[in-house]
Amino acid sequence: MLSCFLDIKREMTDIPETPMERRFGYQPNRRTLIKIAAGLLLAPAFGGEISAAPAPVFRIRNKYSPENPKRAQRPSTKYIILHTTEGAEAGALHVVRRGGLANYFVSKSGVVYRIIDKRKIAKHAGRSMWDGLTTIDNYSIGIEVVGYHNKDINDAQYDALRELLRQLQSLYDIPDDHVLTHSMVAYGNPNHWHPYKHRGRKTCGMIFAQPEVRARLGLEAQPDHDPDVKAGRLKNADKKLATFLFPEIPKPVLVASTESSVPPPPPKIEVPDESLVIGNSNTAWEIARDHYNHPSTLYTFPNGTQKSGDQIENWNRIPPGTRVTLNEVEDENYEGFLEIGKDGDTAEELAGELYASSTTIYFFPDGYIRTGAELQTTGSGRALLKKTPGKTLVLVGYVYGGRVKASRPAATIAGRKWNYPSTYYRFPDGRILSGDDINPKKIPPNTFIFFQQ
């Protein structure tokens, strides 16, 4: 009799079969088992067969990224991060697959594509933090859903995403309030508008914070605050977005006449302003977030002149009425290198209070490499920190591992992070490669290695 409730056609063959799967057809978690038991106890008692509506077919296909073989396995899996493509399906799938920017991709038709093996690191959340843990890619599964951050997904996508979440949560024992949105975990370094580390770098996936949407996905709990803002690790740079991501959900109210708890309808929360025109209260950062100075972001001034984000030198002189055109698909990377003259004019502007830290590393145009702490110890170094040459590259939040040698291989220096996508190698000839592009047998002696804390 139990099988009539669980007759779901599934094609997710990459999840190992367990004894529970052989019996039930999938691996149920504790909450699901309780629901099954309750359903059987409450089922009508009669001798005939119990009929049930056919469950939606779950369709999953392989479209593995060329990056998949290179990627390291995650040390642990604590979270699932939900994203929206912010663009059309064909272009988004191409970009996500090419860069290995998600573990799974949910199409408009409800077909789910495997992009990066579920056990491996996908480059999907970039500069991120949650509850003090940074670089969330290393501890999470990334799911890219075709759609937009402020628009609902369709029924086929709801069915597919709900089943995908159920399986992954069961496999990795991930609670509902650890299913987060990209907009919740992304954070920004100091910039022209915010001289501190701040939340609000992304709006990506924010629709999945709405209680009604989460309920349709089978998620019964959600975070009610930002733990990093509350702890003072980050500052809130977008109060509207924070209100949307962490709505106040009314508790059930006891109604005396019926003696039952009836929750009031959830409040309607307006989506933050979507205007793409710069005004007195709508800056380039508020529109484009961390893509404000990206080459693919186009600014059309009131006189018809156009410039890309990397061509604008003075952000204070952008006239009101300038229209911003964003690139269709985000190519989310790790924080990577910031550049003096492009991302900010001074070291303090790029790294904030960490500009003289041992975890802020400067790559000067002449090949000189030093940490902020090392520069701070000499007069000439302090002068470089105060007036850093243009085109100097800066890494914030990194460990300067030193030189790779035959007697000191990369794995000895960086441990399991030696081949993480967020780890960087600077070859003697000046080339810089990430960890997932490295062949450990072909690292030249005296190559420098830098890895995140």
N, C-alpha and C positions, 0 to 999 in steps of 0.2 A: 504493500500500500504506500510506503514511504516514497517509492520510486516515482509515483505519479506526480509528486510535488517537485521532484528534482530532475525531471527529464529535460535537461537543457543541453542543446547541441553546442558543444564547445570545441574550439580548435587551439586552445592555449597549451600547446604540447611542450613548451619549454619549461613549465613548472613541473618539477619531479613528482611522480605519482607516489602517494603515501598510502598506508593501510586505510586511513579515513577516506581518501579519494576513491580507492577501489570499492569501498562499501557504499559511499554516498554519491560518488560521481564528481566530487570536488572536496577541498579541504575546508570544512566549516570552522569558524572560530567560535568562541564560547557564546557570544551574543547570538550568532546564527542558530546554534544548537538549541538555545533556550526558545528562540522563536519557532523552530520546527516542532519542538515538544509541545509548546503552547498551542500551536495550530492543530496538532493531532488530538490533544485533549478536548479542544473546543469544536472539533469536527462533528457534523451531524451523525447520530448513531442510526444507521440503517444498513440493510444487508447488501444493497447494490454498490456498484463501483462509484468512487468519488471522482467527479469530473473537475478538471481545473483548466483555466485558460492557458493555452500554450505559451511558454516563456519565449521572449525574444531570442532569436538566434544570435549568438556572439561570434562575430567573424574577426579573425586576427590573421595577419599576413606578415611575412618577412620582407622588410625593405632595409636591411642593415646598412648602416653608413660605412663607407670605406675606412672611416676612423675606428670602427669597432674593434678590429684586431689589435690596435695599438693601446687601447684604453686599459688602465689599471682597474682592479677590483676595488670596490669600496671597503673600508675597514669595518663599517657597520651601516645599517639602514634604519634611520630614526624617523624620517619624514617622507611625505609625498608632496611634491610641489606642482600646482596646477598653473598652466600658462594659457594665454590666448595668442593666436598667430598675428593678429592685427593686420591681416591681409588675406588675399585669395588663396585657395587651397593649393593650386599647382605650384605657384611660386614659393609658398611657405614650405611645402614638402621638399622641394628641391634644396632650399637653403638649410633646412633642419637636417636633412639626410647628408648633405655635403659636409657640414661642419660637425655632425654628431651632437646636435644641440638638444636632444631629448632622448629618453629611453623609449617612449611610446608617442605615437601621433594618432589622434582621433579625427577621422575625416568627417565630412558633412553627411556621408551616406551611412555612417556608423561603423565602417570598417576601421579596425585598429591596426596600425603598422608598428612592428618592432624596428627601432632605429639603432639603439645601443643596447646590448645585452643587459637585462635587468639587474645583474650583479655588478655591472661596471659603472664607472663615472661618466656621466653625460655632462657636457658644458651647457647648463641651462639656466642657472641662477646667478652666475657671475659674482660680483661683489655682494656678499650676502651675510646675514647674521640673524640668529634666532636664539634667544635665551642664553646669550654669551658665546654660542658656538658660531664660528665663522667659516666661510667657504662651504656653504650648505650643500653644494654639489657632491662633496665627498661623503655625505651622509644621507643622501636622498635620491628618490626616483623622480625624474622629471617627466611630466605628461603635457604635451602640446596639443591643444584643442583648436581646431579651425574656428575662428570667430573673433569677436572684439570684446574688449574689457568691459564695455558698457551695454552689451546686447546679449539677449538670452540665446542659448544654443537650441538645436531642434530635438525632436523626440528621439530620433535614431541615435543622436550623440548622447542624450541622457541615458538611454538603455545601455549603450556600449561603455560609457564612462562609469556608470554605476557598477556594472559587472567587473570591469577592470579593477576598480578600486576595491571591490569586495575580495577579489582573489589576492591582490597584492597586500591588502591589510591583513588578511588571514595568514598569508605566507610569512610576512615579516612581523606580525603582531603589532601593527601600527594603529594606535587609537584614533578615533575620529578627529580629536582636536590637534592631531599632528598631521592632518591633511591641510596644507596651507596654500596660499596663493603667492605667486612671484612678488606681487606688490607688498605683501606682508614682510618678506624676508630681505628684499633688496635694500641696500643703503648706499648713500653717496658720501664721498669724501668732500672736504671743504672746497667750495668753488666761489665764483664771483658773487653769488647771491647769499650763500650760506657758509660762513667762516667756521664751520664745525661739521663733524660727522653727523649725518642726518638721515632720517627715514623719509620716504616719499620719492625715491629715485625712479620708481616704476609704478604704472597703473595696471600693468599686465595681469590678467586673470582675476581682477578684482570682483567680477560678477560672481565668482565662486565663494565669496564671503557672505553673500546674501542668505539669510536663514531659509527662505523659500527654495532657493536653488539647492542648497546643501541637503534639505529634506528630501528633495526629489532624487538626490544621489545616494540616499541611504545614510547620510551623515547626521548623527543625532547630537553631536557636540561640536563646539568650535571655540577658539580662543576668544576671551572677552577683553583682552588688553594686549598692548605691545610690551613684552617683558624687558626689552632692551631700552626703550624710552623710559619705562618706569624705573629701571635701575640706574639711569643716567649715562648709559654707554652711548646712546644716540639721542639726538634732539628731534622733535617733531617739526618737519618743514612743511607739512601739508595737513592742516586740521580737518579740512573737508574730507580728504581721503581717509584719514584715521577714523573719522566718524562713520564712514561707509564700511570700512574693514572690520570695525569692532562696534557694531550697533548694540544699543541697550535692548536686550530681549526681555519683554515683560514676563514676570513669573505668573503662574496661574492664580486667579483671584477666586476666593471662596464666595459663592453666591448663596445667600441664606435661604432663599425660597426653594431651591432645589437641592441644597447641601452637596453641591458638586463643584469641582474646580473647573472653571471655563476660562481658558486663556484668551485675552483680547487679541484682535488681529494684529499682526506685526506692523510696526510703523513704516510708512512709506519714506524711504530715504532717497533724496535726490542725488543723481549722479553728478560728480563735480563738473564744473564748467568745461565744455568741450570746444570753446572758441579757439580757432587757430590764428587769430589776429592779435598782434601785440598791442596792448593798451597800457594805461597808467597802472592798472592793477593786474595785468596779465603779461608776465615776462616771458622771455625766450625759454627760460628754465621750466616755468610752469607748463608751457606747451610741449616742449620737446624733451624735458627731463635731461638725462645725461647724454642725449644725442644733440643737445643744443649746438655743439660745435663740431658735429660729425660731418664729413664731406658729403654725405647723402641728404643732409637736411638743407632745404633751399629756402632762402629768405627773399621775398619779393617786396621791395620798398614801394611806398606810395607813388613815386615817380616812374615806376616800371623797372628800375634797375634790380638785377638779381645777383645774389652772392650765396655761395655754399657756406655751411657752418664753419669750416676751417679757414675761410677767407676773411671772416669778420675779426677786426682787431680791437675795436672799442665797443663793448656791450652796453655802455651807458649812452651811446649816441644812436641807438636804433630808434628811428622815429615811430610814434604811434601810428597804427594803420598798416604796419608791415605784416604781410601774410606769410605764415610758415607752412611749408609743405614737407611732410615727413616721409622717410623711406617706407615702402609698403611692408617689408618684413624685417624684423629685428634679427641681427646676427649677434647674439649675446655671447660675450667673451668674458674672461676673467678681467679683473681690474687692470692688470698689465701695467704698461709703462705710461706715465704721464709726462708731458713735455713742457718745459719752460718756454713761454712765448705763445703756446697754443692752448694749453689747459689752464694757464695762469701765468702771471708775470713774475712771481716770487716763489721761493721755496716754501715759505709759510702759507702762501695762498694755496699751494698744491697739497701740502701735507698737514696744514693746521698746526696744532700744538705738538705734533710728532715730527716737525721738520728737522729737529736736531737729535732725533732718537737713533738708537742703534738698529732699529728695524726699518729705518728709511734710508734707502741706498741711492746714491747719485752716480749717474754715468755721464761724465762730461764729454763734450765733443772731441777733445784731444785724446780720449781713451782712458783718462784718469777715473778710477772708481773708488769711492769712499762712502762710509756710512755717515749719517748726520752727526752721530756722537763723536766720530773720529775728527770730523771737520771742526767741531766745536772746541777742540782742545788746543788749536793753534790760531794765531792771529790771521794768517793767510786763509785758513779754513773758514774762520768766522766771516771773513770778507766775502768768500765764495757763497756762504749761506745767505748773506745779506744782499749780495748782488750776483745772483746765479746766472751764468751765461745762457743766452738763448739756445734752444735745441738740446739742452741738458735733459736727459731722461731720468725719471724718478720712479722708484718702486717703494710703495708704502705698505708696511706690515709684513716685511720679508726678512728672512734670516740670510746673512751673508755667509755662505757655507765654506768659502775658500776655493782652493784649486783642486781639481781632480787629478790624481796621480795613479800610477800603477799600484802603488802600495796603499792608496787611499781612494778606492772606487766610489762612484756616485752613491751606491746603495749604502756605503759606510757613512757617508756624509749626511744624506737626506733620509735614510731609512726607507720605509715603504713609499715615501713621497718622491723618490727619484724619478719615476715616470708619470707623475701626476700631470695633467694638462696645465696646472697652475705653477709648475716648477719651470724655471728658466735656466738655460745654459748659454754662457757667452764664450764663444770659441776664440782662440788666439787671433784669428783673422778678423774679428769684429762681428761675425754673424751671431744672431741670437735665435735659439730654437727652444720650443717648449718641450716638456718632458715626454709627451706622447709622440714626438718626432725624433726621439733619440734612440740610436742603436748603441747599447752599452759597450759593445766591442769596438766601436769606432769613435769614441770620445777622445780627442787629442789631449795629450798631457798639457797641463796649465790652463785647462778650460775652467772658468769660474761657474759655480752653481749657486742658485738663489731659490729658496723655497719658502712658502708661507709658514707663519707661526703655527 
